């Protein structure tokens, strides 16, 4: 994981299952986006090729040959009206969804859901068969040796994501394993983050207050508890507050926010210990008074 921040590396070590899930999620996202982009581009090429080759073809006509590939009525019919005029087509802009089995074409004006679904079904058939058509050829190129989705390429992409070298996918991976708030951390880590360094009885207070903070945040005083225990120390919060800040600057601000929240927890932890001590003295005083 060299190349990631110390916080991300530490989070991955402490939460290996979460880190593995996040890495798998981002690798899958890369695969789907890459497939989707290629599907959309090659589908556009095929539709232009189809219209240019046979603009007067209509449902029920014989199969036609385009650039060495014979297309059947089953494939072509959804793209034409009964009078032989071509239907309008609008390509999806959601590459990830298209690559994950979603629509390649989306509904345009005057079309029914059934008509769009039929066109998408034809494009999916072209993805799997009809050797030599632009869609299948592009998909084959992706998985061939040296292709963007070959086994070797996916392994390299996975390493790049894990080591912070794959742009947005690495950023999403790091965000997926970073603690969302201070109370996601173990109590000893909260104590270490504070200026007290986890020494002495304050660490015990942190254990108490971490549990109390989670209970408070999930029950009453939700907004107060969330702010108190670092619920606002998120990348989303600081990116919205400081849109011009760099990623490194935001990381520093998040760390400072978490440090401050850890101090608050430790202060309250010390107070909790003191209050607990006074409560013990009060109870013992009552016991001894009754005995006397």
Buried (B, 14 or more C-beta within 10 A) or exposed (E): BEEBBEBBBBBBEBBEEBBEEBBEBBBBBBBBBBBBBBBBBBBBBBBEBBBEEBEEBBBEBEEBEBEEBEBEBEBBBBBBEEEBEBBEBEBBEBBBBBBBEBBBBBEEEEBEEEBBBBBBEBBBBBBEEBEEBBBBBBBEBBBEEEBBBBEEBBEEBBEBBBBBBBEEBBBBBBBBBBBBBBBBBEBEBBBBBBEBEBEEBBBBBBBBBBEBBBEBBEEEEEEEBBBBBBBBBBBEBBEEEEEEBEEEEBBEBBBEBBBBBBBBBBBBBBEBBEEEEEEEEEEEEEEEEEEE
